[in-house]
Amino acid sequence: MDNGPGKRVIVVGAGIVGASLAYHLAAKGANVTVVEAEGIASGVTGSSFAWLNATHGDPDPIASLRGAALQEYHRLEAQLPGLKIQWSGALSYGASSEGSANRIPQSKISELEPNLRNPPQFASYAAEEGALDAVATTHALIAGAQANGAKVLTQTPVLGFKTQDSSVFGVETAAGVIEADIVVLAAGTGITKLTDLLEVSLPIDASPAIFIRYSSPPNLVRTLISSPEMEVRQTPEGALLAAEDYLDDDLENQPAAIALRTANAIKNELHGVVSLDLQSARVGFRPMPADGIPIIGYLAQVGGVYVCAMHPGVTLAAIVGRLASEEIVGDSASPALNPCRPDRFFKLSDG
Ligand SMILES: Cc1cc2nc3c(=O)[nH]c(=O)nc-3n(C[C@H](O)[C@H](O)[C@H](O)COP(=O)(O)OP(=O)(O)OC[C@H]3O[C@@H](n4cnc5c(N)ncnc54)[C@H](O)[C@@H]3O)c2cc1C
């Protein structure tokens, strides 16, 4: 096994998490192969609202990751010309923002969002936050990885593992076996199927949420608004994006029906919306670890396998890509990732 740069690393999954890992690993000199079952950003990354949301109440076991998440995106923006972030700030109000340190009054809210019909008395404003196009960002990261020599195989599901003496030394695909020193599982909700093959059961739920895109008049929303009535932002191209909770499978709660109700809510909340044309509404499945904390690190049960499963994966992709690649290439454990280790689910209880 190669222990320095030049280490052969397979990254399974080309969502934003796998793409960031591939980019950072290849930049450190690893010999990277990305193996993706479908296309780049074809998983939940393609249905993401993609708010770089570093705000969280206490206690937050991953406060140090969240705290560094935004500055890591500023770094990536400088390194990758294809990566563009809307540093618009985020305005939150309603129960979730009560007691926030960044409270602003109604007059300031109206300055920031002149189209709000009923600005609240107070809101929380995170001026440093923003949002990105998760698909374009994933492509930019993959292109950056390829520029550093990474190979990318799409339409190539990983079907199994090659193991010897309780260590993985490669993956099986329909096109044959690919050997590696380390296999990184960044396959989103597909991770559990893969770890089951290794007889390791990781508690990762597929947590549904609804992503909606409308065409809309320009300059409707300037920041990102998160309120009890709506979670919306506008892209530089003018599309209005919304995220909604998934309720259930009833006909009245299908994505198109929710999109219609959300459009009515947006019309009630904003001046200047005569019509919102629905472009798409769909359910995305977020890889949600059972305790809500990312699962990042080597499996203890089998050698050579490193797992990366998380929500919010868009927010954390940049920082996790850097820290995990340092662990994989440099063999030095990052203390910031300690709360995320997979072995927390396998600790033997006392007595
Ligand atoms: C409506 C909605 C709103 C959201 N809003 C936000 C937000 O505001 N901020 C935020 O940070 N996050 C948000 N998220 C969550 C975020 O999108 C995810 O956390 C993130 O995209 C996860 O990325 P990933 O790379 O881990 O997974 P994925 O994008 O699912 O990538 C995994 C890839 O692995 C591939 N794969 C699976 N199995 C195999 C296999 N056996 N072999 C090869 N390849 C395989 C899949 O095809 C897929 O391309 C939102 C999600 C939704 C649905």
The ligand as an SDF file (V2000), in Angstrom:
LIG
                    3D

 53 58  0  0  0  0  0  0  0  0999 V2000
  -35.0080   19.9960   -1.0390 C   0  0  0  0  0  0  0  0  0  0  0  0
  -33.6070   19.9070   -0.4840 C   0  0  0  0  0  0  0  0  0  0  0  0
  -33.0120   21.0380    0.0320 C   0  0  0  0  0  0  0  0  0  0  0  0
  -31.7270   20.9740    0.5650 C   0  0  0  0  0  0  0  0  0  0  0  0
  -31.1670   22.1250    1.0150 N   0  0  0  0  0  0  0  0  0  0  0  0
  -29.9050   22.1080    1.4860 C   0  0  0  0  0  0  0  0  0  0  0  0
  -29.3030   23.3300    1.8830 C   0  0  0  0  0  0  0  0  0  0  0  0
  -29.9340   24.3930    1.8200 O   0  0  0  0  0  0  0  0  0  0  0  0
  -28.0120   23.2850    2.3270 N   0  0  0  0  0  0  0  0  0  0  0  0
  -27.3020   22.1060    2.4090 C   0  0  0  0  0  0  0  0  0  0  0  0
  -26.1470   22.1220    2.8080 O   0  0  0  0  0  0  0  0  0  0  0  0
  -27.8690   20.9350    2.0340 N   0  0  0  0  0  0  0  0  0  0  0  0
  -29.1420   20.9080    1.5750 C   0  0  0  0  0  0  0  0  0  0  0  0
  -29.7260   19.7470    1.1720 N   0  0  0  0  0  0  0  0  0  0  0  0
  -28.9860   18.4900    1.3710 C   0  0  0  0  0  0  0  0  0  0  0  0
  -27.8840   18.3170    0.3470 C   0  0  0  0  0  0  0  0  0  0  0  0
  -28.4320   18.4240   -0.9500 O   0  0  0  0  0  0  0  0  0  0  0  0
  -27.2090   16.9580    0.5670 C   0  0  0  0  0  0  0  0  0  0  0  0
  -26.7530   16.8690    1.9070 O   0  0  0  0  0  0  0  0  0  0  0  0
  -26.0030   16.7820   -0.3670 C   0  0  0  0  0  0  0  0  0  0  0  0
  -26.3400   17.0830   -1.7030 O   0  0  0  0  0  0  0  0  0  0  0  0
  -25.4900   15.3490   -0.2530 C   0  0  0  0  0  0  0  0  0  0  0  0
  -24.5070   15.1640   -1.2340 O   0  0  0  0  0  0  0  0  0  0  0  0
  -23.8320   13.7680   -1.4660 P   0  0  0  0  0  0  0  0  0  0  0  0
  -22.7290   13.9780   -2.4380 O   0  0  0  0  0  0  0  0  0  0  0  0
  -23.5000   13.1540   -0.1500 O   0  0  0  0  0  0  0  0  0  0  0  0
  -24.9970   12.8290   -2.0490 O   0  0  0  0  0  0  0  0  0  0  0  0
  -25.5320   12.6580   -3.5590 P   0  0  0  0  0  0  0  0  0  0  0  0
  -25.6710   13.9520   -4.2460 O   0  0  0  0  0  0  0  0  0  0  0  0
  -26.7620   11.8160   -3.4600 O   0  0  0  0  0  0  0  0  0  0  0  0
  -24.3710   11.8690   -4.2840 O   0  0  0  0  0  0  0  0  0  0  0  0
  -24.1790   10.4810   -4.1240 C   0  0  0  0  0  0  0  0  0  0  0  0
  -23.8460    9.8850   -5.4660 C   0  0  0  0  0  0  0  0  0  0  0  0
  -23.4830    8.5280   -5.2800 O   0  0  0  0  0  0  0  0  0  0  0  0
  -23.9520    7.7690   -6.3670 C   0  0  0  0  0  0  0  0  0  0  0  0
  -24.0340    6.3610   -5.9440 N   0  0  0  0  0  0  0  0  0  0  0  0
  -24.9120    5.7970   -5.0660 C   0  0  0  0  0  0  0  0  0  0  0  0
  -24.6770    4.4660   -4.9740 N   0  0  0  0  0  0  0  0  0  0  0  0
  -23.6340    4.1960   -5.7950 C   0  0  0  0  0  0  0  0  0  0  0  0
  -22.9290    3.0080   -6.1390 C   0  0  0  0  0  0  0  0  0  0  0  0
  -23.2500    1.8110   -5.6130 N   0  0  0  0  0  0  0  0  0  0  0  0
  -21.9170    3.0850   -7.0220 N   0  0  0  0  0  0  0  0  0  0  0  0
  -21.5620    4.2810   -7.5670 C   0  0  0  0  0  0  0  0  0  0  0  0
  -22.1980    5.4420   -7.2880 N   0  0  0  0  0  0  0  0  0  0  0  0
  -23.2210    5.4030   -6.4030 C   0  0  0  0  0  0  0  0  0  0  0  0
  -25.3130    8.3910   -6.6820 C   0  0  0  0  0  0  0  0  0  0  0  0
  -25.6890    8.1060   -8.0220 O   0  0  0  0  0  0  0  0  0  0  0  0
  -25.0420    9.8740   -6.4350 C   0  0  0  0  0  0  0  0  0  0  0  0
  -24.6810   10.5650   -7.6070 O   0  0  0  0  0  0  0  0  0  0  0  0
  -31.0090   19.7510    0.6090 C   0  0  0  0  0  0  0  0  0  0  0  0
  -31.6010   18.6100    0.0560 C   0  0  0  0  0  0  0  0  0  0  0  0
  -32.8850   18.6850   -0.4840 C   0  0  0  0  0  0  0  0  0  0  0  0
  -33.5170   17.4610   -1.0840 C   0  0  0  0  0  0  0  0  0  0  0  0
  1  2  1  0
  2  3  1  0
  2 52  2  0
  3  4  2  0
  4  5  1  0
  4 50  1  0
  5  6  2  0
  6  7  1  0
  6 13  1  0
  7  8  2  0
  7  9  1  0
  9 10  1  0
 10 11  2  0
 10 12  1  0
 12 13  2  0
 13 14  1  0
 14 15  1  0
 14 50  1  0
 15 16  1  0
 16 17  1  0
 16 18  1  0
 18 19  1  0
 18 20  1  0
 20 21  1  0
 20 22  1  0
 22 23  1  0
 23 24  1  0
 24 25  2  0
 24 26  1  0
 24 27  1  0
 27 28  1  0
 28 29  2  0
 28 30  1  0
 28 31  1  0
 31 32  1  0
 32 33  1  0
 33 34  1  0
 33 48  1  0
 34 35  1  0
 35 36  1  0
 35 46  1  0
 36 37  1  0
 36 45  1  0
 37 38  2  0
 38 39  1  0
 39 40  1  0
 39 45  2  0
 40 41  1  0
 40 42  2  0
 42 43  1  0
 43 44  2  0
 44 45  1  0
 46 47  1  0
 46 48  1  0
 48 49  1  0
 50 51  2  0
 51 52  1  0
 52 53  1  0
M  END
$$$$
